C-alpha cells in the first residue's frame, strides 16, 4: 500500500535527524592521535596524565579531566613529555572555568586568570592557550587553586605542536562552525537590508529574526573559541558567550510569538521569565556575587520550559491562521532535538570542547527555517502590495486612453487649490461630434477618435501641464505656470479647434480659466464653471461658423 505524503515527510525528517546526529558524532570523534607537519609530528596528549589532590593521586588518566571544587585546596594535572617533539613547539591546551599556572620541570612558565580571580570573578572563561615550551624532555604540571570558591576546572584537550600548526588545525576542525557563522551572518545582513522594505504581518517578526541570526552567529564564534582570533581576552569572550546564549531563547520566542499572530500567554510568560533572568544574571555577575557559569543550573531548566512552551504553542496553533506552519513546526522540532542532545552531551561528556555540536546544527537549521517562513510570507505580502498598488493606479487611470481619470482630477485639483502659491490655468476640452461618430461609424470608431485625441493632448500637455479625462468626450488640462506659458499651450491647441470633418482626426472645443490663490473669495468650482462656459461658447461658434 502506498504511504500518504505526510507519513513520508515524517520519515524523511526522522532520517535526516538521525543522519545529522551520526555525522556530528563521527566528526567530533575523528581527531587523530597525531598528525604530520612536514618532517615533524604534533603530539596529542590525550592520556597518561596524573591527577593529584589532597594527598590522593590518580595515574594514567585520559582527557577530558573534570574536577569540581568540593573543598578548598590545589589540584595538579601532570604529564611527562619526551624530547622527540616538533621544533619551536608549544603546549596547546583547552582549559575551562578556573585560573591556573603551568610549570615545566618545576619552573613556572605561564599563568592565567589569577588577576581576574583577585578581582572577584568566580569563572575566568574558557578557551585555548598556546604556551611556549623550553627544549628537551620534562614534566608539564598544571596547578589549579580552589581556595577562592572556584566551581571547578576542566582540562579538555592538550597537545604539543607549533603554535601556527595548532591554529591551522583548529580552523580546519571548525570549518563547519565557520560555515554556519557565515550563513547566519548572511541571514542577518539579508533581513537587515530587506526588512526595511517589508510591511504587513512580517514586519513585526523581522527584528526578532535579525537579532536571532546575529546573536546565533556571535554565540557560535564565542562558544567554539573562534572569537579568540579577534581577542584573547577570555573574560570578555566568556561574557559574550553566556550573554548571547541567554538572549537566543528570547529572540526565538519573540519570533514564534509574532508568527502565530495570537496573544499566547505561555510565550509571554516565557519571554518575561527569560528577560528577568538575563537582567538578574547580569547584575549578579557585575557585582561579582554569582558568575554566569553558576547561573546555568537556572537557565537550563528555563530553556527546557521555553522549548516545551514553543512546541505546545506551535502545534496547537491553527495552521489556517499561520502561513507556512509546516516549516515553522519543522524548525521547532529540529531545535528541540538539538537542544536536548546538547544538554545531554554537555553533562555526560564533561564539557568537552566539541568541534561541532548538535545545538549549532539545530540552531542553524531553525534560523534557516524561520528565514524561509519570514521570506516566503514577505514575498506574498510584497506581491499583494504590488497588486494593491496596481489596483490603485487603475482606479485613477482611464482604461481606454491611459490618462488620469476624473477621480484623479478631483484628488489632484483639491491638493493644488490648497497648496498653490501662484496662479494656474484650467483648459476644458470637449470633442466635437463624438455622438455623430458613434452613430454613423460605430462605437469602435468613436473609441479610436477618443484615443487619437488623447494621444495628441498628451503630447501637447507634457511640457505644459497634466491631462485628465473628465468624462466621455471631455478632457481637462491643468497648467501651473506663467501667463505666457498658458498662452503657448492654448496656441498649441488652436489648430485642432475646428468642426468635425467626418474623419477620426482630433478636433475639439476649448475653454480656459485662471485660478488665482491670492484673489479674495476665489473658488475652484467657479473657475471650472468659467472654463466650461467658455468651452461651450467655443463649440457654439464652431457650429455657427463664427470666429474663435
N, C-alpha and C positions, 0 to 999 in steps of 0.2 A: 504494500500500500504506500502511495506517495505521501510523504510528510508535508504538512502545511508549511507555508513560508515562515511564519513566526517561530515555529519549532526549529527550523533550520538556522534561523538567525540566532536563537538562543544557544544552539550547539556551537555555532561559529564563534560566538563571543566567549564561551567557556573554553573552547580550544585555543583561542588567541591568548586568553589569560594564562592558561597552563603553559603555553609556549613561552610567553614573556617571563613567567616565573623560572622556568628551566634555563632560559637564556641568561637571566640575571644571576642565578646561582652558578652556572658554568663560568660566566665571565668573571665573577668575583673569586672563583676558585682557580683561575687559570694562571695566577702569578707563578713563574718558575722559581726553582730553588736558587738558580744563579743564571746570569746572562752575560754574554761576552761583549766587551767593548774593545775592539782591536786586539791587542795581544794580552790584555788584562782581563781579570774576572771581577764581577761585582759579587760580593759575598753577602748572602742574606742570612741574618742571624735569627732564624725562626725558632731555634730550640737551643738546649744546652745552658739555659740561664739558671742562676742560683738566686733564690729569694730569701732574705734574712730579715727577721723582725722579732725583737724582744727575746733574743736567745734561741729562737726557733728558726731552723734553716730547712728549705726545700730545694733539692737539686734537680737538674735536668728538666726544668720547667719550660714549656713551649709558649710562644706568644699566641694570642694576646694575654698579658698578665694584668688582672684586675684586682686591686686591693682597696677595700673600704677602710675608712679611718678607724672605726671601732673604738680605739682609745688613743691617747697621745703617745707619741714615740716616733722613731725613724724606721723606714723600710728601705732596704738596699736591693737593687737589681744588679747582678754582676755576671760577667761572662768574659772568658779568655778569647783573644783573637791572635792568630798567628802572624808571622812576618810576611807570609805569602798573600799579599793583597795588592790591589791596584795602586799605582803611583799617584801621589797627591790625593790620596783617598781621605774621605771624611766619614764620620759616623752620622748616618741619616736615620732619624727616628721620628715616629709619631707619638706624641705624648698628650694625655688628656687630663684636664682639670687642675692638677696640682703643680706648684712650683717645685723645681728640682735642681740639683747640681750634678755635674758629670766629672768624674776623675779618671785619669789614665795612669796606671801604675802608682796610685796613691797621690798623684798631683792633680789638683782641680784645674780643669781646662774650660769649663763652661758652667754658667748658672743662668736660670731663667725664673722670673716671677717672684723673686724674693722681695723686691721693692714694692710690687703690687700687693703682696701679702701684708707687708708692713703698713700699706695704705688702707687696709681693711677689707680687701677683696677675699672672698672665700674660694673663688674659682678664677684662675688666671688664663683661661682659654685653652683651646686645643689646636694643634696644627703640627706641621713638620718642622724639624730643626736639623740644620746642616752644621756639624761640629768638626772642625779640623782636628786631625789626629797626628800625634808625633809618629815618626817612623819606628818600625820594629814591632815585635810581639809585646803583648802585655794584657792587663786586665782592665776592662771597662767597668766602672762602678757608677751606678745612678742612685742618688740618695734623695729620699723624699721625707720631709719632716711634717708630721701630722699634729704638731703641738698647738697650732693656731686654729683648730676647727675645720681643717680641710676635709671635705666629704669623702674624697677618695682619689686614687691615681690609677691610670691605665697606660701601660706601655703596649701599644698596638702593633707596631712594626718596627724593625730595625735592620739596617744593612750597612755594609762598608763599601763605598764606591766613590768615585769623583763626584763632586757636587753638581757639575754640569750634566753628568750622566744620570744622576738621580732626578734632576729637573726634567730632562728629556723623557725619562721613563714615566715620571709622574704625569706628564702631559699625555703620553700615549695611553696610559692606563685610564685616563679620564676623558678620552676622546668623545664618548657618548654624552658625558655631562656637559662638555664644551658645546657639542651639537645641540643639546637640549637648551642650554643657556642662550645660544644664538637664535634658536627658534622662538623662545619665549620673548627675547628682546625684539625680534621682528614683529611678533604679535603686539607688543607694547607700542612700537612705532606706528604700526598699521592702524590700530584702534585710536591712537592719539591723533593721528593726522586725519583719518577719515571720519572719526567720531564726531568732529565738529560739524560735519555736514549732515549727520544723521538726525532724524526727527521722529516724532511719534513714540511708539511703545519702546523702541530700542534705545532711545536717548537716555532713559533712566538707568539702563544696565551698562552703558558704555563706560562710565567712570569705574565701577567695580571691576569690570573685565580688564581695563587698562592697568589698574593697580594690582590686580591679581597676577597679571603677566609679569610686570616688572618686579613685584615682590618675590614671586617664584624664582625668577632669574637671579636675583640678589641672594636669595636663600641658598640656591644650588652653588653659587660661587663661594659663599662663606662656608657652607657645610662640607663641601668637598675639599676645601683647602686651596682652591684656585685663587681665592682673594689674596693669598699671601704673595702672589706675583705682583700685586699692586701696593701692598703694605705689609710689613712684618709685625705690625702691632696686633698681637693676638688678643689683647684685651678689647680692642676696637672690633676685631673680627668676631670675637665671642659675642659682643653686644649686637652686632649686625645679624649674626646667625640666629640668636634667640628672638630678637625683635621681629625679624622678617618671618620667622616660623610662627610666632604668636599672631601676626597680622593675617596670615594666609586664610585661616577659617573665617575671619571677619569678612574679607572680600568675597570668599566663596559663598558664604551665607547671604551676603548682600546681593550678589548677582542672582542667585537662585530665587531670592525673595522678589526681586524686580521682575524676573521672568514669569513667575507664577501669577503675577497681577492680582494677588489676593492678600488681604491683611492676615497672614498666617501668624498666629500668636506664638507657635513653637519657635519659628525662626526669629521672631522679635525678641523672645526671651533669651535665646542662644546668643544673639547679637549683643544684647545688653550685658549678659554674663561675661562674654569674651572681652568686651570693651572695658568693663570694670576690672577684669583680671589683668589686662595689659597695663592699665593705669596703676593698679596695686603693685604689680611686679616691677614696674619702672621706679616707683617711689621706694620700694624696699631695697632695690639694687642701688639706687642713687645714694641713699643714706647708709649703705653698707650693712644693712640689717640681715637681709637674705639675698643670696646671689641668684641670678637667673637659673642656674643649674638646679638649685634647691626648690624651685617652683614647678619643676616638671611633674612632680607627683600630683599637683593640682591640674596642670594643663592637660596631661594625657587623658584623665577621665573626662575633662571638659571637651577635649577633641572628640572622644568617643561619643559623647552626648550630642555634639554638633552633627556628626555623621549620621547617627540614628535619626535625629530630627529632620535632616535633609532627605534621607531615604523615605521617611514617613510622608513628608510634605510632597515630595515629587511623585511618589507612587499613588498617593491619594488624590492628587490634583486631577481635574477633569481635562483630558487631552484636547477636548474640543475648544477649551478656553486658552490653552497654551500651545502656540505653534511649535513644531519640531520637538515634541515631548519625547519621542524615542531617543533622539540624540542626547537630550538632557538626561534622561534616565541612564543611558549607556555610560555617559561621563561620570555620573554619580556612582554607579556600580564599580567602575574601574578605580575611581578614587577610594572607595571604601575598601576594596580588596588590597590596594597598595598600602593604605594607612594601617590596616590590620597586620599585614605581613611585615611592615616596617617596625611596628611596635614589638612584634614577636622577635624579629632579628635584633632589635635594639637591646632587649633584655637577655635573650638567650645567647647572643654572640658576643657578650661582654663589651659592647660599644665599639666593635671593630670598625675601622675606617674603611667602609666598603668602597670599591671602585665605582660602582653604580648601584643605586638602591631601588627597591620596589616603589618607594614613595616618589622618587624622582621620575620614574617611568609613568606612574599613575598620575602625578601632578601635571606632567607634560600632556598626557592623553586627555585629562579632564579639561585643561585650558584650551586645547585644540577643539574639543567637543563644544565647549562654551563659545569659542570663536565661530564655529560653524553655525550654532544656534543664533548667535547675535548677527552674524553677517548675512545669513540666509533671510532672516526676517527683515533686516535692514534693507536688503535689496528689494524685497517685496514691498516694503513701505515706500522705498525710493521710487519704484515703478508706479505705485499708486499715486504718489505726489506728482509724478510726471503726467500721469493721466488726468489728474485733477487740474494741473496747470494747463494741459491741452484743452480740457473742457471749459476752463475759464476763458482761455483765448477764443475758443469757439463761441462762447456766449457774447463776446464783444466783437465778433467778426461777421461780416455779411458773407454767407456761403457762396452766393453767385459771383460776386466781384472780388472778394478777398479784402475789401477795405473795411474800416471800422464801421460799426452799425450805430443805430440811434441810441442804444443803451450806453455805448462808449462815448457818444457825443454828449449826452446828458451828464455822465460822470465827469468827463474832462472839462466841459464848459463850466460846470459849477466850481471846480477847483480853480480854473483860470480866472473866473469872475471874482473869486475871493482873494486870490494872490496877485492879480495883475497890478503893476505899478505904472504901466504905460498903456495907451490905447491899443486895442486890437480890433480887427475887422472881421465881419461875417459875410460870406458870399453864399447866397441862396441860389442854387442851380436846379432848374426843372427841365427835364427832357421834353422836347416838342413832339407832339402827336404820337406818344407811345401807345395809346389805346388804338389808334388807327393802324399802327404797325401790327399789333396783336390781332386785330380784327381781320386785316387783309392778308397778312403773311404768316400768321400763327404765332403762338407763344414762344416757340424756339427762336424765331427771328427777333421777337421782342427781347428775349434774354440776350441775344447776340448784340442787339442795339444798346442795351444797358451795359454790357461788358465793354464794348468798344468805347462808349462814353467814359466809363470808369477808368479804363486804361489811359485815355487821353488826360483826364483830370488828375490822375496820379502823377503823370509826367509834369503837368503844369504846377501842381501843388507842392511837389517835392522841394523846390528851392524857396517856396514862399510860406507854406503852412501845412496844415493837416486836413485830410479829406475824410468825410463820413458819408455813408448812405443813410439819408434821413427817412426815406420812405420808398415806395415802389418806384417812382420816377423822379425823386428829389435827392440831391446831394448838397452837402454843406461843407464849405471850406473855411477854416479858421486861420487867419493870418495875424500874427503878433509882430508888429514892426512899424516902420515909418510910413507916413502917407505916400511917399514916393514909391516904396515897395508895394503898397496896396494898389497904386496906380499901375505899376508894371504888371501886377498879377491880373488886373482887370483887362489890360491891353492884350495879355496872352490868351484870355478867354474870348475876346471880342470877335475873332474870325469865325467862331463857331456859334455866335449869337445870330441865328438865321432861321428861317422857316424850314420845315422838313421837306426835302426834295423827293421823298419816296424811297430813298436808299437807307442803308443802315449806318451811314456815316454820322458821327457825333453832331448834334445840333441841339441847342438848348436856349433857355431864357435865364437871365441873371439879374439878381437884385442884391445890393450890399448895403451894410450899415456899420457905423463905428460905435464901439463901446468905450466910453471914456470914464475910467475909475475915479477921476478927480471931479467929475461933474456931480453936482448935488442932485440927489434923487434919481440917479441913473439906475435903470433896471435892465437886467439882461433879457428879460422876456419882451420888454418894449423894443429892444434892439432887434430881436428876432422878428417881431411884428413889422418893423420898418423895412427890414430886408425882404420879408415875404411880400409886402405891398409893392415894393419896387420891382420884385421879380414878376408879379402878376401884371404890373404896368408894362413891363418889357414884353411880356407874352402878348398882351393886348395890342401893342404897337406892331408886333410882327404879324399878327393876324390881319390888321387893317392896312399893312404896308407902310406904316409911318416910320419916321426916323427914330433911331435909338438915342 
